Each structure stands twice: as C-alpha cells, then as structure tokens.
Amino acid sequence: MLLGIETAAECAGVALADDEGVRAVVWVRGERRHAETLAPAIGHVLEQGQASLADVDTVALDVGPGLFTGLRVGVATAQGLAQGLGIGVLGVTSVAVLAREVFDAGWRGQVAAVVDARRKEVFAARYAAPTEEIEPPARRTPAELAASLVAAGEDDLVVVGTGAQRYPELFAPLHVAAISAPSPAALVALAAGRLRGGEKPIPPGLLRPMYLREADARINWAQR
C-alpha cells in the first residue's frame, strides 16, 4: 500500500494506491493551508480507500520544487508518518509528476514541466518519457526557458505547469496544456512504477526537499 502526499503547490492532495492502482484521491480546497488540512486529508483518503495507516508500506512525497512552506509541511509529515510506522519514503519531483500526468493522458512526445517560482523565475525540467529525463530540474527565467524551447524546434513538445500559464505571452509559440498543479494520483502512479522497477524507499531521516533557491524570507533579509 502506497500513500502519496502532494504539498508542493497551492492546494494539498493525498492519494492511496495498491498493486491494482489508485484506490482513493483527496484534494484539499483552500490555498496554502497545508499545515491545517493535510492530516485530515490523510485520514479521509484512508477511509475512502478502506485502509488504515498500518496497511501503508511506503510514503511517497512530492519533494518539489514548489512552495517552500508546503514542501516543509510535506517533508515533516512524511517523515513523521514513516518514522512512526517503521517504513521508508520515496521522494519524487513536482516536475516529474506534472510530466507523468501528460504521459498518462496518452501523450507520446516530449514534455516540458514548468513551475512558477515567483520573483520572475520558473523551475523547469524536460522529459521524453515518464522515466526519461532530458533536462533535470533547474531554475530559469521564463524568457530564457521559452526561447530555448522555441529554438529547439521540437514539434512533439507540450508545456505544462503554472509557470507556463503565468507567462502566456512568452510560451504562446508553444503548445501549452491546461494541466497546472501536480496531481496526487499521478504522484502515486509514478512512485509505484519506480518501486516496481526495483527502486528502494529510503529511511525517512534522509528525505530532503528540492528547493532550487533560498526561501524568500532569507532573500529579503539579505537584500535589506
């Protein structure tokens, strides 16, 4: 049994999956309320999936890049659950989850997953398949990223994520799909595939978020 926790975006989500696929998914309405809504969401998804915490073998977490506060809440929750249950954790990136959603919808070309990083920056990665990363997650300016994707001239490329949607004028020459936030269902599907491929969960104490940039509070302090 695999429990997936999604807190990298504005809204939190949880999913439960087993060997037969996704059993239950819960999205939490209300932006940036991860700390107060995540625990009830986990309880609800377990109830919907007719399971208990004792049934969970692995906790999968979206480790980012994404919202700093959400990532911290997600890491702390995943570590606490896994430590208490005596099980391992598996971290997946938000950009990989976004790409997985597109591939699950039937797309067979390339995917550029672009997350809004604010401060006129984006986090982006490019994939040729759910497990085939062409360009690893990196921090870019929207103009630089869009120009490089246009220059690549890939006819089979689709762009997804909040980063592309926030700067539509830059990504207009490209095919932009409507998918914006990473889905907890795609998260557990991606994690389950990696587990079936032989990847082993890690001890919860080794789980780390992928920030790709210092927190805004630290940046503001340094500037002052």
GUDREN-596413 format. One record per atom (N, C-alpha, C): atom name; x, y, z; residue number from 1. Coordinates in steps of 0.02 Angstrom, whole numbers, plus 50000, padded with zeros to 5 digits. Example, Ala and Ser with C-alpha at 12.3 -4.5 7.8 and 13.67 -1.06 7.14 Angstrom:
 at     u     v     w   i
  N 50660 49716 50390   1
 CA 50615 49775 50390   1
  C 50660 49835 50390   1
  N 50642 49888 50354   2
 CA 50684 49947 50357   2
  C 50645 50002 50394   2
***
This chain:
 at     u     v     w   i
  N 50042 49941 50000   1
 CA 50000 50000 50000   1
  C 50044 50062 50000   1
  N 50029 50108 49956   2
 CA 50070 50168 49947   2
  C 50028 50230 49961   2
  N 50052 50272 50007   3
 CA 50019 50335 50024   3
  C 50058 50392 49992   3
  N 50026 50432 49951   4
 CA 50059 50488 49917   4
  C 50036 50555 49946   4
  N 50084 50599 49959   5
 CA 50070 50664 49989   5
  C 50094 50718 49941   5
  N 50049 50763 49922   6
 CA 50063 50817 49875   6
  C 50053 50885 49908   6
  N 50108 50921 49921   7
 CA 50103 50986 49954   7
  C 50147 51039 49919   7
  N 50171 51025 49859   8
 CA 50216 51071 49825   8
  C 50180 51130 49794   8
  N 50114 51123 49784   9
 CA 50075 51175 49750   9
  C 50029 51211 49800   9
  N 49987 51255 49773  10
 CA 49943 51295 49816  10
  C 49896 51253 49858  10
  N 49869 51200 49828  11
 CA 49822 51156 49863  11
  C 49854 51089 49878  11
  N 49841 51062 49937  12
 CA 49869 50998 49956  12
  C 49825 50941 49929  12
  N 49856 50883 49922  13
 CA 49819 50824 49899  13
  C 49851 50761 49926  13
  N 49810 50708 49932  14
 CA 49834 50644 49957  14
  C 49803 50589 49914  14
  N 49841 50536 49901  15
 CA 49815 50479 49863  15
  C 49838 50414 49895  15
  N 49799 50362 49884  16
 CA 49815 50296 49910  16
  C 49812 50247 49852  16
  N 49864 50205 49846  17
 CA 49867 50157 49791  17
  C 49891 50090 49816  17
  N 49871 50037 49780  18
 CA 49896 49970 49793  18
  C 49919 49939 49727  18
  N 49929 49874 49726  19
 CA 49954 49841 49666  19
  C 49906 49846 49607  19
  N 49843 49860 49620  20
 CA 49793 49864 49567  20
  C 49783 49935 49542  20
  N 49815 49983 49574  21
 CA 49808 50053 49552  21
  C 49786 50099 49608  21
  N 49763 50158 49588  22
 CA 49743 50209 49637  22
  C 49676 50190 49669  22
  N 49673 50191 49734  23
 CA 49612 50172 49770  23
  C 49571 50233 49791  23
  N 49605 50288 49807  24
 CA 49568 50348 49829  24
  C 49613 50409 49821  24
  N 49581 50466 49807  25
 CA 49616 50530 49799  25
  C 49576 50584 49834  25
  N 49611 50628 49871  26
 CA 49579 50684 49904  26
  C 49617 50748 49888  26
  N 49581 50798 49863  27
 CA 49609 50866 49854  27
  C 49581 50909 49909  27
  N 49622 50953 49937  28
 CA 49601 50998 49990  28
  C 49590 51068 49961  28
  N 49529 51093 49967  29
 CA 49515 51160 49943  29
  C 49543 51212 49992  29
  N 49562 51270 49965  30
 CA 49591 51321 50007  30
  C 49665 51325 49997  30
  N 49690 51382 49974  31
 CA 49760 51388 49957  31
  C 49803 51397 50019  31
  N 49861 51366 50017  32
 CA 49913 51373 50068  32
  C 49888 51359 50138  32
  N 49849 51306 50145  33
 CA 49827 51285 50212  33
  C 49852 51215 50226  33
  N 49912 51200 50202  34
 CA 49938 51132 50206  34
  C 49942 51107 50278  34
  N 49968 51149 50323  35
 CA 49980 51127 50392  35
  C 49915 51106 50427  35
  N 49861 51141 50414  36
 CA 49798 51127 50450  36
  C 49754 51076 50414  36
  N 49766 51064 50350  37
 CA 49721 51020 50312  37
  C 49751 50952 50294  37
  N 49817 50946 50297  38
 CA 49848 50885 50273  38
  C 49830 50823 50314  38
  N 49834 50828 50380  39
 CA 49819 50771 50423  39
  C 49747 50747 50413  39
  N 49696 50792 50413  40
 CA 49628 50768 50400  40
  C 49621 50737 50331  40
  N 49657 50764 50281  41
 CA 49654 50736 50214  41
  C 49681 50665 50212  41
  N 49735 50652 50249  42
 CA 49763 50584 50252  42
  C 49712 50536 50283  42
  N 49681 50558 50338  43
 CA 49630 50517 50369  43
  C 49572 50502 50323  43
  N 49552 50553 50284  44
 CA 49495 50545 50238  44
  C 49513 50497 50181  44
  N 49573 50503 50153  45
 CA 49590 50460 50097  45
  C 49597 50387 50119  45
  N 49621 50377 50180  46
 CA 49624 50308 50207  46
  C 49554 50280 50216  46
  N 49509 50321 50241  47
 CA 49440 50299 50249  47
  C 49408 50282 50182  47
  N 49418 50326 50132  48
 CA 49390 50314 50066  48
  C 49421 50251 50034  48
  N 49484 50239 50047  49
 CA 49517 50181 50019  49
  C 49509 50118 50061  49
  N 49470 50123 50114  50
 CA 49457 50066 50159  50
  C 49522 50035 50184  50
  N 49564 50079 50211  51
 CA 49629 50057 50236  51
  C 49645 50095 50300  51
  N 49698 50075 50333  52
 CA 49722 50110 50393  52
  C 49796 50125 50384  52
  N 49822 50166 50427  53
 CA 49894 50182 50423  53
  C 49936 50119 50429  53
  N 49913 50070 50466  54
 CA 49951 50008 50475  54
  C 49959 49970 50410  54
  N 49915 49984 50361  55
 CA 49919 49950 50296  55
  C 49971 49981 50250  55
  N 49993 50041 50265  56
 CA 50038 50078 50220  56
  C 50109 50050 50224  56
  N 50138 50033 50166  57
 CA 50206 50006 50162  57
  C 50258 50059 50146  57
  N 50238 50111 50107  58
 CA 50284 50163 50086  58
  C 50247 50229 50083  58
  N 50280 50283 50101  59
 CA 50253 50350 50094  59
  C 50290 50385 50037  59
  N 50253 50408 49987  60
 CA 50283 50445 49930  60
  C 50267 50518 49939  60
  N 50316 50561 49925  61
 CA 50306 50633 49935  61
  C 50333 50672 49875  61
  N 50295 50723 49855  62
 CA 50320 50772 49807  62
  C 50369 50817 49844  62
  N 50433 50811 49828  63
 CA 50485 50850 49863  63
  C 50500 50917 49831  63
  N 50463 50935 49779  64
 CA 50473 50999 49746  64
  C 50509 50991 49680  64
  N 50528 51047 49651  65
 CA 50524 51115 49677  65
  C 50452 51140 49680  65
  N 50441 51189 49725  66
 CA 50374 51216 49733  66
  C 50373 51265 49790  66
  N 50316 51271 49824  67
 CA 50307 51318 49879  67
  C 50348 51296 49940  67
  N 50387 51341 49967  68
 CA 50432 51324 50022  68
  C 50393 51298 50083  68
  N 50341 51334 50103  69
 CA 50303 51313 50162  69
  C 50271 51245 50151  69
  N 50240 51236 50093  70
 CA 50209 51172 50077  70
  C 50258 51115 50078  70
  N 50318 51125 50051  71
 CA 50368 51073 50050  71
  C 50390 51055 50121  71
  N 50399 51105 50163  72
 CA 50419 51091 50231  72
  C 50366 51051 50269  72
  N 50303 51069 50259  73
 CA 50248 51032 50290  73
  C 50246 50960 50264  73
  N 50254 50952 50199  74
 CA 50252 50885 50170  74
  C 50308 50841 50195  74
  N 50370 50868 50196  75
 CA 50427 50829 50219  75
  C 50418 50809 50292  75
  N 50398 50856 50335  76
 CA 50389 50841 50406  76
  C 50335 50788 50416  76
  N 50280 50793 50378  77
 CA 50226 50745 50385  77
  C 50247 50676 50361  77
  N 50279 50673 50303  78
 CA 50301 50608 50276  78
  C 50352 50575 50322  78
  N 50399 50615 50348  79
 CA 50449 50588 50394  79
  C 50417 50562 50458  79
  N 50370 50601 50485  80
 CA 50337 50581 50547  80
  C 50297 50516 50539  80
  N 50259 50512 50484  81
 CA 50220 50451 50472  81
  C 50265 50391 50462  81
  N 50315 50399 50419  82
 CA 50359 50342 50404  82
  C 50398 50319 50466  82
  N 50421 50368 50504  83
 CA 50459 50351 50565  83
  C 50414 50313 50614  83
  N 50353 50337 50622  84
 CA 50307 50304 50668  84
  C 50287 50235 50646  84
  N 50282 50225 50581  85
 CA 50261 50160 50554  85
  C 50320 50113 50542  85
  N 50380 50140 50545  86
 CA 50439 50099 50533  86
  C 50447 50079 50460  86
  N 50429 50125 50414  87
 CA 50432 50111 50342  87
  C 50475 50164 50308  87
  N 50488 50155 50243  88
 CA 50529 50201 50206  88
  C 50487 50252 50167  88
  N 50522 50301 50139  89
 CA 50490 50353 50099  89
  C 50522 50355 50030  89
  N 50484 50382 49983  90
 CA 50509 50390 49915  90
  C 50492 50461 49892  90
  N 50542 50500 49874  91
 CA 50532 50568 49851  91
  C 50530 50572 49776  91
  N 50481 50608 49749  92
 CA 50476 50621 49677  92
  C 50471 50696 49668  92
  N 50491 50720 49610  93
 CA 50490 50793 49598  93
  C 50422 50815 49570  93
  N 50406 50877 49583  94
 CA 50343 50905 49558  94
  C 50342 50907 49481  94
  N 50399 50921 49451  95
 CA 50401 50923 49377  95
  C 50392 50854 49348  95
  N 50419 50803 49380  96
 CA 50409 50735 49356  96
  C 50336 50714 49362  96
  N 50303 50736 49416  97
 CA 50232 50720 49424  97
  C 50190 50754 49370  97
  N 50205 50818 49356  98
 CA 50170 50853 49303  98
  C 50178 50818 49236  98
  N 50239 50797 49221  99
 CA 50252 50762 49158  99
  C 50214 50696 49156  99
  N 50212 50661 49212 100
 CA 50177 50597 49214 100
  C 50103 50605 49198 100
  N 50073 50660 49221 101
 CA 50002 50673 49205 101
  C 49991 50676 49129 101
  N 50037 50708 49094 102
 CA 50030 50715 49022 102
  C 50039 50648 48988 102
  N 50089 50610 49009 103
 CA 50100 50544 48979 103
  C 50042 50497 48993 103
  N 50013 50502 49053 104
 CA 49956 50460 49070 104
  C 49895 50477 49027 104
  N 49892 50539 49003 105
 CA 49837 50560 48960 105
  C 49846 50536 48888 105
  N 49902 50503 48874 106
 CA 49913 50474 48808 106
  C 49965 50509 48765 106
  N 49996 50561 48792 107
 CA 50046 50598 48753 107
  C 50108 50555 48743 107
  N 50136 50556 48683 108
 CA 50195 50515 48668 108
  C 50255 50556 48645 108
  N 50250 50622 48651 109
 CA 50306 50665 48633 109
  C 50345 50687 48694 109
  N 50377 50745 48689 110
 CA 50414 50772 48745 110
  C 50369 50817 48789 110
  N 50388 50823 48852 111
 CA 50351 50865 48899 111
  C 50399 50911 48934 111
  N 50384 50976 48934 112
 CA 50421 51025 48975 112
  C 50375 51044 49033 112
  N 50395 51026 49093 113
 CA 50356 51042 49153 113
  C 50385 51106 49184 113
  N 50342 51156 49193 114
 CA 50365 51222 49214 114
  C 50324 51245 49274 114
  N 50358 51255 49330 115
 CA 50325 51276 49393 115
  C 50342 51349 49406 115
  N 50291 51388 49422 116
 CA 50302 51458 49439 116
  C 50342 51463 49503 116
  N 50400 51497 49500 117
 CA 50443 51505 49558 117
  C 50437 51574 49589 117
  N 50393 51616 49560 118
 CA 50386 51686 49580 118
  C 50452 51723 49569 118
  N 50455 51786 49587 119
 CA 50514 51827 49576 119
  C 50538 51825 49503 119
  N 50489 51818 49457 120
 CA 50502 51816 49385 120
  C 50550 51760 49366 120
  N 50540 51702 49400 121
 CA 50579 51642 49384 121
  C 50533 51582 49381 121
  N 50557 51528 49351 122
 CA 50520 51465 49349 122
  C 50568 51408 49365 122
  N 50539 51353 49387 123
 CA 50576 51290 49394 123
  C 50553 51245 49336 123
  N 50599 51216 49300 124
 CA 50579 51178 49241 124
  C 50622 51117 49230 124
  N 50593 51067 49198 125
 CA 50629 51006 49177 125
  C 50595 50981 49114 125
  N 50631 50940 49075 126
 CA 50602 50914 49012 126
  C 50610 50838 49011 126
  N 50557 50805 48985 127
 CA 50554 50732 48985 127
  C 50534 50706 48916 127
  N 50562 50647 48900 128
 CA 50543 50612 48838 128
  C 50498 50554 48854 128
  N 50494 50535 48917 129
 CA 50452 50480 48942 129
  C 50447 50488 49017 129
  N 50401 50454 49050 130
 CA 50393 50463 49122 130
  C 50458 50452 49162 130
  N 50501 50409 49137 131
 CA 50563 50395 49173 131
  C 50625 50417 49133 131
  N 50615 50455 49080 132
 CA 50671 50477 49039 132
  C 50676 50554 49042 132
  N 50721 50577 49083 133
 CA 50732 50649 49094 133
  C 50783 50675 49045 133
  N 50763 50724 49004 134
 CA 50809 50755 48956 134
  C 50848 50811 48988 134
  N 50813 50853 49025 135
 CA 50844 50909 49061 135
  C 50821 50906 49133 135
  N 50867 50904 49182 136
 CA 50848 50898 49252 136
  C 50816 50962 49278 136
  N 50782 50960 49335 137
 CA 50751 51020 49363 137
  C 50802 51075 49375 137
  N 50785 51135 49353 138
 CA 50830 51192 49359 138
  C 50790 51256 49365 138
  N 50820 51307 49393 139
 CA 50789 51373 49398 139
  C 50807 51414 49336 139
  N 50756 51441 49303 140
 CA 50767 51479 49242 140
  C 50725 51543 49243 140
  N 50741 51591 49200 141
 CA 50695 51646 49188 141
  C 50644 51622 49137 141
  N 50582 51645 49140 142
 CA 50532 51622 49092 142
  C 50553 51637 49020 142
  N 50581 51696 49008 143
 CA 50601 51715 48940 143
  C 50655 51669 48914 143
  N 50704 51654 48956 144
 CA 50759 51610 48936 144
  C 50734 51540 48920 144
  N 50690 51514 48963 145
 CA 50664 51447 48952 145
  C 50622 51443 48889 145
  N 50575 51491 48881 146
 CA 50532 51490 48822 146
  C 50574 51495 48759 146
  N 50624 51539 48758 147
 CA 50666 51547 48699 147
  C 50703 51483 48683 147
  N 50728 51449 48734 148
 CA 50765 51387 48721 148
  C 50720 51332 48695 148
  N 50658 51329 48719 149
 CA 50611 51279 48695 149
  C 50590 51293 48623 149
  N 50578 51357 48608 150
 CA 50561 51375 48539 150
  C 50619 51360 48492 150
  N 50680 51377 48514 151
 CA 50739 51366 48473 151
  C 50751 51291 48460 151
  N 50731 51249 48508 152
 CA 50741 51177 48500 152
  C 50699 51150 48442 152
  N 50644 51184 48427 153
 CA 50604 51166 48369 153
  C 50573 51097 48371 153
  N 50556 51073 48431 154
 CA 50526 51007 48438 154
  C 50452 51011 48424 154
  N 50429 50979 48371 155
 CA 50359 50981 48353 155
  C 50315 50940 48400 155
  N 50346 50892 48435 156
 CA 50307 50848 48479 156
  C 50313 50869 48552 156
  N 50325 50933 48565 157
 CA 50334 50957 48633 157
  C 50271 50990 48659 157
  N 50253 50972 48721 158
 CA 50197 51005 48755 158
  C 50223 51033 48821 158
  N 50198 51092 48840 159
 CA 50220 51126 48901 159
  C 50162 51126 48951 159
  N 50178 51111 49014 160
 CA 50127 51109 49066 160
  C 50152 51145 49128 160
  N 50106 51164 49172 161
 CA 50125 51192 49236 161
  C 50107 51265 49245 161
  N 50108 51286 49308 162
 CA 50090 51355 49325 162
  C 50138 51406 49296 162
  N 50201 51387 49285 163
 CA 50249 51434 49256 163
  C 50231 51454 49186 163
  N 50210 51406 49145 164
 CA 50191 51422 49076 164
  C 50126 51463 49075 164
  N 50081 51448 49122 165
 CA 50017 51483 49123 165
  C 50023 51554 49150 165
  N 50073 51567 49190 166
 CA 50082 51634 49216 166
  C 50112 51681 49164 166
  N 50149 51654 49117 167
 CA 50181 51695 49065 167
  C 50158 51672 48995 167
  N 50093 51678 48981 168
 CA 50066 51652 48918 168
  C 50095 51685 48857 168
  N 50114 51749 48862 169
 CA 50141 51784 48804 169
  C 50208 51755 48783 169
  N 50246 51730 48830 170
 CA 50312 51702 48814 170
  C 50306 51632 48785 170
  N 50258 51593 48811 171
 CA 50251 51524 48789 171
  C 50199 51515 48734 171
  N 50172 51571 48709 172
 CA 50121 51568 48656 172
  C 50143 51529 48594 172
  N 50207 51533 48573 173
 CA 50227 51495 48513 173
  C 50227 51419 48523 173
  N 50220 51397 48585 174
 CA 50222 51326 48600 174
  C 50153 51299 48617 174
  N 50147 51234 48616 175
 CA 50084 51202 48636 175
  C 50082 51196 48712 175
  N 50037 51233 48745 176
 CA 50032 51233 48817 176
  C 49968 51196 48837 176
  N 49975 51144 48877 177
 CA 49917 51105 48900 177
  C 49887 51138 48962 177
  N 49826 51119 48979 178
 CA 49790 51151 49033 178
  C 49812 51127 49102 178
  N 49850 51073 49105 179
 CA 49871 51046 49170 179
  C 49916 51096 49206 179
  N 49899 51111 49268 180
 CA 49939 51161 49305 180
  C 49972 51132 49367 180
  N 49932 51101 49411 181
 CA 49959 51076 49475 181
  C 49974 51002 49472 181
  N 50027 50980 49505 182
 CA 50042 50908 49508 182
  C 49987 50871 49545 182
  N 49966 50814 49518 183
 CA 49911 50776 49546 183
  C 49936 50721 49593 183
  N 49902 50712 49651 184
 CA 49922 50657 49695 184
  C 49913 50589 49663 184
  N 49865 50582 49618 185
 CA 49856 50518 49582 185
  C 49916 50504 49538 185
  N 49940 50555 49502 186
 CA 49999 50546 49460 186
  C 50060 50533 49504 186
  N 50062 50564 49562 187
 CA 50118 50555 49609 187
  C 50124 50482 49629 187
  N 50069 50451 49651 188
 CA 50073 50381 49673 188
  C 50085 50334 49615 188
  N 50058 50351 49555 189
 CA 50070 50310 49496 189
  C 50144 50310 49478 189
  N 50175 50369 49481 190
 CA 50246 50375 49466 190
  C 50288 50338 49518 190
  N 50271 50348 49581 191
 CA 50309 50314 49635 191
  C 50301 50239 49631 191
  N 50240 50215 49617 192
 CA 50229 50143 49612 192
  C 50269 50113 49555 192
  N 50274 50148 49499 193
 CA 50314 50124 49444 193
  C 50387 50118 49461 193
  N 50413 50166 49499 194
 CA 50482 50164 49519 194
  C 50495 50107 49568 194
  N 50447 50094 49612 195
 CA 50454 50038 49658 195
  C 50453 49972 49621 195
  N 50409 49966 49571 196
 CA 50407 49904 49532 196
  C 50471 49895 49492 196
  N 50503 49951 49474 197
 CA 50565 49948 49437 197
  C 50625 49930 49479 197
  N 50615 49921 49544 198
 CA 50669 49899 49588 198
  C 50697 49952 49634 198
  N 50673 50015 49629 199
 CA 50698 50067 49673 199
  C 50675 50053 49745 199
  N 50719 50066 49792 200
 CA 50703 50053 49862 200
  C 50686 50119 49898 200
  N 50637 50119 49941 201
 CA 50624 50178 49983 201
  C 50684 50192 50027 201
  N 50690 50254 50047 202
 CA 50746 50275 50090 202
  C 50721 50285 50161 202
  N 50765 50283 50210 203
 CA 50745 50299 50279 203
  C 50717 50370 50282 203
  N 50666 50381 50323 204
 CA 50634 50447 50324 204
  C 50681 50504 50342 204
  N 50732 50491 50382 205
 CA 50778 50544 50401 205
  C 50820 50570 50344 205
  N 50823 50533 50288 206
 CA 50863 50554 50230 206
  C 50822 50595 50180 206
  N 50757 50600 50191 207
 CA 50714 50636 50144 207
  C 50728 50711 50147 207
  N 50739 50742 50089 208
 CA 50753 50813 50085 208
  C 50711 50847 50031 208
  N 50688 50908 50043 209
 CA 50651 50945 49991 209
  C 50699 50970 49938 209
  N 50673 50981 49878 210
 CA 50712 51010 49823 210
  C 50689 51083 49816 210
  N 50728 51130 49843 211
 CA 50709 51200 49841 211
  C 50731 51235 49777 211
  N 50793 51225 49756 212
 CA 50824 51257 49698 212
  C 50835 51332 49707 212
  N 50815 51358 49766 213
 CA 50825 51429 49781 213
  C 50814 51440 49855 213
  N 50848 51490 49883 214
 CA 50836 51505 49954 214
  C 50766 51531 49964 214
  N 50741 51525 50025 215
 CA 50674 51549 50042 215
  C 50670 51625 50032 215
  N 50611 51649 50013 216
 CA 50601 51721 50002 216
  C 50620 51762 50063 216
  N 50605 51737 50123 217
 CA 50620 51775 50184 217
  C 50695 51786 50190 217
  N 50735 51735 50173 218
 CA 50808 51742 50178 218
  C 50834 51789 50124 218
  N 50803 51786 50064 219
 CA 50823 51831 50010 219
  C 50808 51904 50029 219
  N 50748 51915 50058 220
 CA 50729 51982 50078 220
  C 50775 52008 50133 220
  N 50794 51965 50179 221
 CA 50839 51986 50234 221
  C 50908 52005 50206 221
  N 50932 51965 50158 222
 CA 50998 51979 50129 222
  C 50996 52045 50091 222
  N 50941 52059 50057 223
 CA 50935 52121 50019 223
  C 50933 52181 50065 223
  N 50902 52174 50123 224
 CA 50898 52230 50170 224
  C 50965 52242 50204 224
***
